[in-house]
Amino acid sequence: FSEGGEYFDRERAVSRGKAIEQEGADILDIGGESTRPGSEAVDEMEEERRVLPVIEALAGVIQIPISIDTYRARSARGAIDAGAQIVNDISGFRFDDEMPRLAKQSGAGVVLMHSRGDRQSLHRQNPMDDPVSEVRRGLAASVEKAVAAGIPGAAVVVDPGIGFGKTAAESLKVLKSLSEFSKLGYPLLAGTSRKSFIRLIVQDATEARSWGTAATVVAAILNGAHIVRVHDVRQARVLADVTDQLTC
């Protein structure tokens, strides 16, 4: 994935999506609204304008599944109709009560991420006394909503939300404790790529983006992550393949 509106143009986005598949991605995640610190929310119509044409175009030319990164059921519905197969919800079903029902009815897979607060306060949360326990409770609550909606367990992935409403130290602790979240019984997704917590360790911004991210990807896999969400697919493919061979 890429943030900051770099691929709002349909032709560029489709070209990049095809390249990502060739670089070794197993899933292509597409979103129309950045949720990084300092970002502004966009309305549903604008979100759909940005993503639906791209998903529709890519669904016919790539073989890997497409994930729609949204917390809105209407946008997710449009994306699924256009060809997306997975809904990646940063709110873990907290922001839109219709999302669990949509996921069940459509048969889409779901990624349930831990976050706190509403859209405006995502990154302005008080420190946690015990981040690992709190994240686990939050993920369990999201999973309960999925179960209540009748979503099959095989369709659920959980994401501890590293970098979302967490201090750098909290994000580092969550990453080091990823195996704890495996106890929920679902595959784990870890999104550490270019997150600001890496700067707690690596001061140089360029090195943090590349080498720092690489180290966190390996750590995530070693600690139980089944999926890693990254910007640099080519690098991550090598890291994942080598790490898997060293641990199998």
C-alpha positions in Angstrom: 0.0 0.0 0.0 1.1 3.6 -0.3 -0.1 6.6 1.7 -0.5 10.3 1.0 -2.6 10.3 -2.2 0.3 9.1 -4.4 -2.0 6.8 -6.5 -5.3 8.7 -6.7 -5.0 8.7 -10.5 -6.7 5.5 -11.7 -4.1 4.6 -14.4 -1.2 5.0 -12.0 -3.0 3.1 -9.3 -3.7 0.2 -11.6 -0.2 0.1 -12.9 1.2 0.1 -9.3 -1.3 -2.6 -8.3 -0.1 -4.9 -11.1 3.5 -4.2 -10.1 2.8 -5.0 -6.5 1.5 -8.4 -7.5 4.6 -9.0 -9.6 6.9 -8.0 -6.7 5.4 -10.9 -4.7 2.4 -9.6 -2.7 -0.2 -12.1 -1.6 -2.9 -9.5 -1.0 -3.4 -6.0 -2.4 -4.8 -3.5 0.2 -6.5 -0.5 -1.3 -7.8 2.5 0.7 -9.2 5.9 -0.1 -8.6 7.6 3.2 -5.3 7.9 5.0 -5.6 7.2 8.8 -2.0 8.1 9.7 -1.5 10.7 12.5 -2.6 14.2 11.3 -4.8 12.9 8.5 -8.2 14.3 7.7 -11.3 12.1 7.2 -13.0 12.2 3.8 -16.7 11.6 3.1 -18.1 8.4 1.7 -18.6 9.7 -1.8 -15.0 10.9 -2.1 -13.7 7.6 -0.6 -15.7 5.6 -3.2 -14.7 7.9 -6.0 -11.1 7.2 -5.2 -11.2 3.5 -4.8 -14.1 1.9 -6.7 -12.8 2.5 -10.2 -9.3 1.2 -9.2 -10.7 -2.0 -7.6 -13.0 -2.6 -10.6 -10.1 -2.3 -13.0 -7.6 -4.3 -11.0 -10.1 -7.1 -10.2 -10.0 -8.1 -13.9 -6.2 -8.2 -14.3 -4.6 -9.5 -11.1 -4.9 -12.9 -9.5 -4.3 -12.0 -5.8 -7.2 -11.0 -3.6 -8.0 -7.3 -3.1 -8.6 -5.9 0.4 -10.6 -2.7 0.9 -9.3 -0.6 3.7 -12.4 1.1 5.1 -14.4 1.5 8.3 -17.7 2.3 6.4 -20.1 -0.4 5.4 -21.4 1.4 2.3 -17.9 1.9 1.0 -17.1 -1.8 1.7 -20.2 -2.9 -0.1 -19.3 -0.9 -3.2 -15.7 -2.3 -3.1 -17.0 -5.9 -2.8 -19.3 -5.4 -5.7 -16.3 -4.0 -7.6 -14.2 -7.1 -6.9 -12.7 -6.8 -3.4 -12.7 -10.0 -1.3 -11.5 -8.7 2.1 -12.6 -5.8 4.4 -9.8 -4.3 6.4 -11.5 -2.3 9.2 -9.2 -0.2 11.3 -12.0 0.2 13.9 -12.5 -3.5 14.4 -16.3 -3.1 13.8 -16.6 -0.2 16.2 -17.4 2.7 13.8 -20.2 1.2 11.7 -22.7 -1.2 13.2 -23.7 -2.4 9.7 -20.2 -3.7 8.9 -20.5 -7.1 10.6 -23.8 -7.9 8.8 -22.3 -6.8 5.5 -19.3 -9.0 6.0 -21.5 -12.0 6.8 -23.9 -11.4 3.9 -21.1 -10.9 1.3 -18.9 -13.7 2.5 -15.9 -11.4 2.6 -12.9 -12.0 4.8 -12.3 -9.4 7.5 -9.3 -7.9 9.2 -10.2 -6.6 12.6 -7.8 -4.0 13.9 -7.4 -2.8 17.4 -7.8 1.0 17.8 -9.2 3.4 20.4 -11.4 6.4 20.3 -13.3 7.7 17.3 -12.0 8.7 13.9 -11.0 12.1 15.1 -9.2 10.9 18.2 -7.5 7.8 16.9 -4.1 9.1 17.6 -4.8 11.2 20.7 -5.3 8.5 23.3 -4.0 8.4 26.9 -1.2 5.9 27.7 -2.2 2.4 28.6 -1.3 0.8 31.9 -1.0 -2.7 30.3 -1.0 -2.3 26.5 -0.8 -6.0 25.7 -3.8 -6.9 27.9 -5.8 -3.9 26.7 -5.2 -4.7 23.0 -6.1 -8.3 23.6 -9.4 -7.3 25.3 -10.2 -4.9 22.4 -9.5 -7.6 19.8 -11.6 -10.1 21.7 -14.5 -7.6 21.7 -14.2 -7.2 17.9 -14.1 -11.0 17.4 -17.3 -11.3 19.5 -19.1 -9.0 17.1 -17.9 -11.1 14.2 -19.1 -14.3 15.9 -22.4 -12.8 16.8 -22.9 -11.8 13.1 -22.2 -15.4 12.1 -19.0 -14.6 10.3 -17.0 -17.9 10.0 -13.8 -18.1 12.0 -11.9 -18.9 8.9 -12.8 -15.5 7.5 -11.3 -13.5 10.4 -7.8 -12.0 10.9 -6.8 -9.9 13.8 -4.4 -6.9 13.8 -3.1 -5.4 17.1 -3.0 -2.0 15.5 0.7 -1.1 16.0 1.0 2.6 15.8 -2.7 3.4 16.3 -3.4 5.2 19.5 -0.3 3.8 21.0 2.9 5.5 22.2 6.2 4.4 20.6 7.0 2.3 23.7 3.5 0.7 23.6 3.8 -0.2 20.0 7.2 -1.7 20.6 5.8 -3.8 23.5 2.8 -4.9 21.4 5.2 -6.0 18.6 7.4 -8.0 21.0 4.3 -9.6 22.5 2.5 -10.6 19.2 2.4 -14.2 20.2 0.0 -13.3 23.0 -2.6 -12.4 20.5 -2.3 -15.8 18.8 -4.2 -17.1 21.8 -7.3 -15.6 20.4 -7.3 -18.4 17.8 -7.1 -16.3 14.6 -4.3 -15.5 12.1 -2.4 -12.3 12.9 -1.7 -9.3 10.7 1.1 -6.9 11.7 1.5 -3.5 10.1 4.8 -2.0 11.2 6.0 -0.6 7.9 7.4 3.0 8.3 5.7 3.5 11.6 7.0 6.3 13.8 7.8 4.0 16.7 10.8 2.8 14.8 12.3 6.2 15.3 12.5 5.4 19.0 15.4 3.2 18.0 16.7 4.5 14.7 17.2 8.2 14.5 17.9 8.6 10.8 14.6 8.8 8.9 15.8 7.1 5.8 17.3 4.2 7.7 14.2 3.9 9.9 12.0 3.6 6.8 14.0 0.9 5.2 16.3 -1.0 7.6 14.2 -0.3 10.6 11.1 -1.5 8.9 12.9 -4.6 7.7 13.8 -5.5 11.3 10.3 -5.1 12.5 8.9 -7.3 9.7 11.3 -10.1 10.6 10.4 -9.6 14.3 6.7 -9.7 13.5 7.0 -13.0 11.6 9.2 -14.6 14.3 6.6 -13.5 16.9 3.7 -15.1 15.1 2.4 -12.8 12.3 0.9 -14.6 9.4 0.5 -11.5 7.3 2.7 -8.3 7.2 1.3 -5.1 5.7 4.1 -3.2 4.0 5.1 -0.5 1.5 8.2 -2.1 0.0 6.8 -5.4 -1.2 10.0 -6.6 -2.9 12.0 -6.3 0.3 9.3 -7.9 2.4 8.9 -10.8 0.1 12.6 -11.7 0.5 12.4 -11.2 4.3 9.4 -13.3 4.7 10.7 -16.1 2.5 14.0 -16.3 4.2 12.5 -16.0 7.7 10.0 -18.8 6.9 12.7 -21.1 5.8 14.8 -20.5 8.9 11.9 -21.3 11.2 10.1 -24.2 9.4 
